[in-house]
């Protein structure tokens, strides 16, 4: 007898009048806002200008969505281009299907373009937004819950996920909620990066690399639990191999970067540093007032000196006349 389980929503779409509000898209949008908000706070704390993170996100987010969708469609092409499938579905991003690997790769490309336009270093920007990206992933994973997708093996644990849909090869039952596991793992990754960044003053992209490595470690075992259709290489799912490769690259970057460029960037945005220096050099209102009072006093003393001098001249001229 099933005593407890996580129910799935009967529909992934809510309607506000004629306007459909899709749960998957809603989770992604909320995640983006959280990432930008937290990234902006961390960027300002590092000495950057408020608004820079959002300006660069205008480039990074669309690139990330495009890359995530491309990765998903390419690695799961059979879902869209095999017999009986409609290739038009490849464009229906609201129905789910974003590969984090493509999203991060293309998102980094978009961020690089935005950083070049603003004149800020990409590694410093990546360090600032890393925890926010992890939180965004934690929120975005709930979109899979709305779509009843990407669950794990069958189970009867109290926190099992109930699948009620029978579409696209699903079999109704209770399964491991891998979306929940990954969501909780991403929250842990975000907190780890925040703590490590404060403790060790990570810079030059190492906070971002730590996020990548920690995420890959969790993604490996979570991916191993999933039962949705995927390509396998030597008995492991493709995303398992991707997790291993990216994890090793991230750890290698941390080690090499720490040796070549220890410490943290002192200046992350020259425009903000120049503005701060200008404010320090500019005289305060009190200094201006005291300076003006000093000028007034000196002019008054010179006026009095001039008047006493002229009176002395008049007295001298009168004495000359009398003599």
Backbone torsions as a table, in degrees:
resi	resn	phi	psi	omega
1	UNK	NA	132.1	-179.4
2	UNK	-83.9	114.7	-178.9
3	UNK	-87.2	-30.7	-176.8
4	UNK	-155.6	151.1	174.8
5	UNK	-168.2	164.6	177.0
6	UNK	-90.8	115.3	-179.3
7	UNK	-74.6	149.0	174.4
8	UNK	-94.5	148.3	177.8
9	UNK	-66.2	145.1	-179.9
10	UNK	-67.4	-24.3	179.2
11	UNK	-148.0	144.0	178.3
12	UNK	-90.7	9.6	-176.6
13	UNK	-129.1	130.5	170.8
14	UNK	-112.1	142.3	-176.0
15	UNK	-110.5	124.7	173.1
16	UNK	-101.5	85.7	-169.7
17	UNK	68.2	-126.7	178.4
18	UNK	-86.0	-4.2	-175.0
19	UNK	-91.2	120.2	178.1
20	UNK	-81.5	132.1	175.4
21	UNK	-111.0	104.5	-175.4
22	UNK	-87.5	129.9	-176.6
23	UNK	-59.2	-39.2	-179.0
24	UNK	-61.3	-48.4	-179.8
25	UNK	-67.4	-36.5	-179.3
26	UNK	-62.9	-41.4	178.9
27	UNK	-64.3	-40.2	179.2
28	UNK	-64.6	-43.2	-178.9
29	UNK	-63.2	-45.1	178.6
30	UNK	-61.4	-42.2	179.2
31	UNK	-60.6	-40.7	179.3
32	UNK	-63.5	-43.8	180.0
33	UNK	-62.9	-41.2	178.9
34	UNK	-64.4	-43.3	-179.7
35	UNK	-62.3	-42.8	-179.6
36	UNK	-68.5	-41.9	-179.4
37	UNK	-62.0	-50.1	-179.0
38	UNK	-68.9	-39.6	178.2
39	UNK	-61.7	-37.6	178.4
40	UNK	-65.0	-42.3	178.7
41	UNK	-62.1	-43.5	-179.4
42	UNK	-69.8	-35.1	179.9
43	UNK	-67.1	-44.9	178.3
44	UNK	-63.0	-40.1	178.5
45	UNK	-63.6	-27.2	178.4
46	UNK	-83.6	-4.2	178.9
47	UNK	106.4	9.0	179.1
48	UNK	-88.8	175.4	-179.9
49	UNK	-88.7	144.0	173.7
50	UNK	-65.2	135.7	179.8
51	UNK	99.8	-18.0	-179.3
52	UNK	-64.8	-42.3	-179.6
53	UNK	-60.6	-43.4	179.7
54	UNK	-66.0	-40.0	179.5
55	UNK	-61.8	-41.5	179.7
56	UNK	-73.7	-32.1	178.2
57	UNK	-63.2	-26.1	176.7
58	UNK	-59.1	-29.9	176.0
59	UNK	-89.2	-42.0	-172.0
60	UNK	-69.9	-41.4	-174.4
61	UNK	-65.9	-50.9	178.3
62	UNK	-60.7	-41.0	177.2
63	UNK	-62.0	-40.8	179.7
64	UNK	-63.8	-43.1	177.8
65	UNK	-63.4	-41.7	178.4
66	UNK	-63.7	-46.6	-179.6
67	UNK	-64.9	-40.2	178.6
68	UNK	-63.0	-40.0	179.5
69	UNK	-70.7	-40.7	179.3
70	UNK	-61.6	-44.4	180.0
71	UNK	-60.3	-44.8	-179.5
72	UNK	-63.2	-46.5	-177.0
73	UNK	-66.6	-39.2	-178.8
74	UNK	-69.7	-44.4	-177.0
75	UNK	-78.6	-21.0	176.8
76	UNK	-122.7	46.0	-175.0
77	UNK	-60.7	-26.9	-177.9
78	UNK	-63.4	-21.9	179.6
79	UNK	-73.4	-14.8	-174.6
80	UNK	-126.0	-24.1	-172.8
81	UNK	-121.8	3.0	176.9
82	UNK	-82.2	173.5	-177.3
83	UNK	-62.0	133.3	-179.9
84	UNK	87.1	-2.8	179.3
85	UNK	-100.5	155.8	178.9
86	UNK	-107.5	116.9	-176.6
87	UNK	-63.5	-19.7	178.5
88	UNK	-63.4	-26.8	-180.0
89	UNK	-63.1	-18.8	178.8
90	UNK	-63.1	-22.0	-179.4
91	UNK	-92.6	-6.0	-176.7
92	UNK	-87.4	73.8	-175.8
93	UNK	-65.0	-25.0	-178.3
94	UNK	-70.1	-14.7	178.2
95	UNK	-86.8	3.6	178.6
96	UNK	102.3	161.0	177.3
97	UNK	112.9	75.6	174.4
98	UNK	-131.4	124.0	177.7
99	UNK	-90.0	120.9	-175.6
100	UNK	-61.4	-32.3	-178.4
101	UNK	-64.2	-45.4	177.5
102	UNK	-69.1	-34.6	-179.9
103	UNK	-64.4	-43.6	-179.5
104	UNK	-68.4	-42.9	-177.7
105	UNK	-63.9	-51.0	-179.5
106	UNK	-72.6	-33.8	176.2
107	UNK	-63.0	-37.3	176.1
108	UNK	-64.8	-37.1	177.0
109	UNK	-63.7	-45.4	177.0
110	UNK	-63.0	-40.1	177.8
111	UNK	-64.3	-37.3	178.5
112	UNK	-61.8	-41.7	178.0
113	UNK	-63.3	-46.6	179.6
114	UNK	-63.1	-39.4	179.3
115	UNK	-66.5	-38.7	177.7
116	UNK	-62.2	-39.7	-179.5
117	UNK	-69.7	-31.2	-179.8
118	UNK	-94.6	-8.9	179.4
119	UNK	71.4	37.1	178.6
120	UNK	-119.7	151.3	-179.7
121	UNK	-73.3	131.9	180.0
122	UNK	-60.3	-43.4	-179.9
123	UNK	-57.7	-41.5	179.6
124	UNK	-65.7	-39.9	177.7
125	UNK	-63.8	-43.3	-180.0
126	UNK	-62.1	-38.9	177.6
127	UNK	-62.6	-38.6	-177.2
128	UNK	-68.4	-38.5	-173.7
129	UNK	-92.9	-6.8	-173.9
130	UNK	-55.7	-52.1	179.9
131	UNK	-62.9	-35.7	178.9
132	UNK	-63.6	-37.0	177.3
133	UNK	-63.3	-41.8	178.6
134	UNK	-62.7	-42.8	176.4
135	UNK	-63.4	-39.0	178.3
136	UNK	-62.3	-40.0	176.5
137	UNK	-64.2	-39.8	179.0
138	UNK	-60.2	-39.7	178.7
139	UNK	-75.4	-42.6	-177.8
140	UNK	-62.4	-30.6	-179.4
141	UNK	-62.1	-23.3	177.9
142	UNK	-69.8	-14.5	172.4
143	UNK	-63.8	-30.9	176.0
144	UNK	-67.2	-30.9	176.0
145	UNK	-65.7	-42.5	177.8
146	UNK	-61.8	-36.0	-177.3
147	UNK	-90.5	-0.6	-177.5
148	UNK	51.8	60.0	-176.5
149	UNK	-142.2	165.2	175.1
150	UNK	56.8	45.4	175.6
151	UNK	-95.9	173.7	-175.1
152	UNK	-100.0	-153.7	-176.8
153	UNK	-72.6	162.6	178.9
154	UNK	-64.6	139.0	-178.5
155	UNK	-156.9	163.1	175.6
156	UNK	-122.6	22.9	177.3
157	UNK	-65.3	155.9	-176.2
158	UNK	-60.0	-25.3	-179.7
159	UNK	-98.1	20.1	-180.0
160	UNK	-62.4	152.0	178.7
161	UNK	-96.3	128.7	177.9
162	UNK	-88.8	124.3	176.1
163	UNK	-104.9	123.1	-178.4
164	UNK	-108.3	-18.8	-178.3
165	UNK	-79.7	145.6	176.7
166	UNK	-116.0	12.2	179.4
167	UNK	-80.9	157.1	177.8
168	UNK	54.2	39.7	175.4
169	UNK	80.8	5.7	179.0
170	UNK	-70.9	148.2	175.1
171	UNK	-118.9	114.5	-178.8
172	UNK	-54.3	140.0	-179.0
173	UNK	164.5	-165.7	178.6
174	UNK	-114.7	135.1	-173.4
175	UNK	-137.9	165.3	174.3
176	UNK	-63.7	128.6	179.8
177	UNK	-80.3	76.0	-176.7
178	UNK	-62.9	-26.3	175.3
179	UNK	-62.0	-39.0	179.6
180	UNK	-70.6	-41.0	178.3
181	UNK	-59.3	-45.4	-178.9
182	UNK	-69.6	-35.2	178.0
183	UNK	-62.1	-46.4	179.1
184	UNK	-66.8	-37.7	178.4
185	UNK	-63.0	-41.6	-179.7
186	UNK	-64.5	-36.5	175.6
187	UNK	-62.6	-43.3	177.1
188	UNK	-62.1	-39.2	178.1
189	UNK	-63.3	-43.9	179.6
190	UNK	-60.5	-45.2	179.5
191	UNK	-66.0	-36.7	177.5
192	UNK	-62.1	-45.3	-178.7
193	UNK	-64.9	-42.2	178.8
194	UNK	-61.1	-45.9	179.6
195	UNK	-64.0	-48.5	-177.9
196	UNK	-63.8	-35.8	180.0
197	UNK	-66.9	-39.2	177.5
198	UNK	-71.5	-37.9	-175.4
199	UNK	-75.0	-42.2	-172.6
200	UNK	-112.3	2.7	179.3
201	UNK	51.8	58.4	-177.4
202	UNK	-67.9	139.2	179.5
203	UNK	-146.3	177.4	176.3
204	UNK	57.4	35.5	175.4
205	UNK	90.3	1.2	-176.0
206	UNK	-74.8	-30.2	175.2
207	UNK	-65.2	-40.0	178.0
208	UNK	-66.9	-41.3	178.9
209	UNK	-63.3	-37.2	176.8
210	UNK	-63.4	-42.7	176.0
211	UNK	-58.0	-45.8	-178.4
212	UNK	-62.6	-47.1	-178.2
213	UNK	-63.2	-45.1	-178.5
214	UNK	-66.1	-39.5	178.6
215	UNK	-64.3	-43.2	-178.9
216	UNK	-61.8	-37.6	179.1
217	UNK	-60.1	-42.5	178.8
218	UNK	-75.0	-38.7	-178.0
219	UNK	-62.3	-31.0	-178.5
220	UNK	-60.7	-52.0	-176.2
221	UNK	-75.7	-29.5	176.8
222	UNK	-69.4	-42.0	177.9
223	UNK	-61.6	-35.8	-178.6
224	UNK	-64.4	-23.5	-177.9
225	UNK	-86.4	-17.3	-172.9
226	UNK	-72.8	152.3	-177.2
227	UNK	-120.9	2.2	178.8
228	UNK	-70.1	160.1	-176.2
229	UNK	-62.9	134.2	-180.0
230	UNK	-159.0	159.2	176.5
231	UNK	-78.3	142.6	-179.2
232	UNK	-118.7	142.6	175.6
233	UNK	-130.4	118.3	-179.4
234	UNK	54.3	39.2	175.5
235	UNK	85.7	-5.9	179.0
236	UNK	-112.3	148.1	176.7
237	UNK	-65.4	153.5	-178.5
238	UNK	-56.0	-41.4	-178.9
239	UNK	-69.0	-22.6	172.8
240	UNK	-66.2	-44.6	178.2
241	UNK	-65.7	-38.4	177.4
242	UNK	-62.9	-40.9	178.6
243	UNK	-61.1	-43.5	-179.6
244	UNK	-63.0	-47.5	-177.5
245	UNK	-63.1	-48.9	-177.7
246	UNK	-66.8	-36.3	176.9
247	UNK	-59.7	-47.5	-179.5
248	UNK	-63.2	-40.5	179.2
249	UNK	-65.3	-39.4	-179.9
250	UNK	-66.5	-43.8	178.9
251	UNK	-64.4	-41.9	178.1
252	UNK	-60.3	-41.3	179.2
253	UNK	-62.7	-42.9	179.9
254	UNK	-59.7	-45.0	-177.5
255	UNK	-66.3	-49.6	-177.5
256	UNK	-66.6	-42.3	-178.8
257	UNK	-64.4	-39.7	-179.6
258	UNK	-64.4	-32.1	179.2
259	UNK	-78.1	-42.0	-175.6
260	UNK	-81.8	-36.4	-176.5
261	UNK	-135.9	71.9	-179.7
262	UNK	-67.2	162.4	178.1
263	UNK	82.3	-163.4	-176.3
264	UNK	-129.2	153.2	178.2
265	UNK	-61.0	132.9	177.6
266	UNK	-78.6	-35.3	179.4
267	UNK	-124.4	123.6	-179.9
268	UNK	-105.6	-19.5	179.5
269	UNK	-148.1	108.9	-173.9
270	UNK	-62.9	-35.3	-179.7
271	UNK	-62.2	-40.5	179.1
272	UNK	-68.9	-39.7	179.4
273	UNK	-65.1	-41.5	178.7
274	UNK	-65.8	-39.2	178.5
275	UNK	-64.9	-40.5	178.5
276	UNK	-65.9	-40.3	178.5
277	UNK	-64.9	-37.9	178.0
278	UNK	-64.6	-37.2	178.5
279	UNK	-66.9	-36.2	178.8
280	UNK	-69.1	-37.9	-177.9
281	UNK	-75.3	-28.5	-177.3
282	UNK	-68.5	135.2	179.5
283	UNK	-68.4	146.6	179.7
284	UNK	-76.6	170.3	179.6
285	UNK	-64.7	-39.4	-179.5
286	UNK	-65.4	-39.0	178.6
287	UNK	-64.8	-40.1	177.6
288	UNK	-62.5	-41.8	-178.4
289	UNK	-66.4	-44.7	179.8
290	UNK	-65.4	-34.6	177.4
291	UNK	-65.8	-39.3	179.9
292	UNK	-67.2	-39.6	178.6
293	UNK	-64.6	-38.7	178.7
294	UNK	-63.1	-41.8	178.1
295	UNK	-64.3	-38.3	-179.9
296	UNK	-64.8	-42.4	-179.7
297	UNK	-64.9	-40.8	-178.8
298	UNK	-67.2	-36.2	179.1
299	UNK	-69.1	-37.2	178.8
300	UNK	-65.6	-40.8	-179.9
301	UNK	-66.5	-37.0	178.6
302	UNK	-68.3	-35.8	177.7
303	UNK	-64.1	-42.4	-179.6
304	UNK	-66.3	-36.9	177.5
305	UNK	-64.2	-39.9	179.8
306	UNK	-65.1	-42.0	-177.5
307	UNK	-67.9	-40.7	178.6
308	UNK	-66.5	-34.1	178.4
309	UNK	-67.1	-39.8	-179.6
310	UNK	-69.5	-36.1	177.3
311	UNK	-65.5	-37.2	177.9
312	UNK	-65.4	-36.2	179.8
313	UNK	-66.8	-39.5	179.9
314	UNK	-65.0	-41.9	179.4
315	UNK	-63.1	-39.0	179.2
316	UNK	-64.8	-40.0	-179.8
317	UNK	-67.5	-37.2	179.5
318	UNK	-66.3	-40.5	179.7
319	UNK	-64.2	-35.6	179.5
320	UNK	-65.8	-37.9	-179.3
321	UNK	-67.2	-41.8	-178.2
322	UNK	-66.5	-37.7	179.7
323	UNK	-74.4	NA	NA
